[in-house]
Structure formats: C-alpha cells, structure tokens
Amino acid sequence: MSDEFEGAASPEKNDFVNKAGKTPAEEVELLLMVGGQISGRKENYSKSQTYYLHNTIDEWIRTSGKAEGNLQVIVNYLLKRGIEAVEKEGRQVMINASKFKGLE
C-alpha cells in the first residue's frame, strides 16, 4: 500500500465505504483500500464543492466490493488516476455530456 494512504479510516462517518451491505454475486478482489484521515485539508484541498457522480460510478465505488475506505479520498484517487491516463494517452478527447453513460 502506498505511504500516501496509510492509517485507519473512520467507519462511523457517512463518507466511509465498506463491505457492509454489499452482496456481490461472486467474491470480488478488493482493488482500492483507503485508510486514515485527510491531513492538510486547508492547504491541499479546495473548499467544499458540489459535483455529480454518474450513478454507475457511484454504484461501483459503493457496492462493487472493489473499493473500501474514505469516500472523498477514493474519488480523488480515481480522478488522479484518470487524469494521469488522459495525459499519458496524449490525445484530445471530446465528450457530449448529454450522451455520457458513465461506466457502461
């Protein structure tokens, strides 16, 4: 596990994703586990903003059994990896927002 994500997360908070309530049809491998609390929030994070996650992305995070831990860090990590992939690919992408289908 990366040093960036060491520690234990707080399952009491609403922003914590865990396996409780998840009933995958078959056993799945946990791919992303986030622990600990966010440090340096004022220095490293923007003020709270509203972004809408596509239902398929939210469902993957919350119910696939492949991600567990602090929801905010999970979303930031997935965004970071997505940005890295787009930059690595190095080509312009155009998306029609009205036709975006999430993870379909």
C-alpha positions, 0 to 999 in steps of 0.5 A: 500500500502506498505511504500516501494512504496509510492509517485507519479510516473512520467507519462511523462517518457517512463518507466511509465505504465498506463491505457492509451491505454489499452482496456481490454475486461472486467474491470480488478482489478488493482493488482500492483500500483507503485508510486514515484521515485527510491531513492538510485539508486547508492547504491541499484541498479546495473548499467544499464543492458540489459535483455529480457522480454518474450513478454507475460510478457511484454504484461501483465505488459503493457496492462493487466490493472493489473499493473500501475506505474514505469516500472523498479520498477514493474519488480523488484517487480515481480522478488522479488516476484518470487524469494521469491516463488522459495525459499519458494517452496524449490525445484530445478527447471530446465528450457530449455530456448529454450522451455520457453513460458513465461506466457502461 
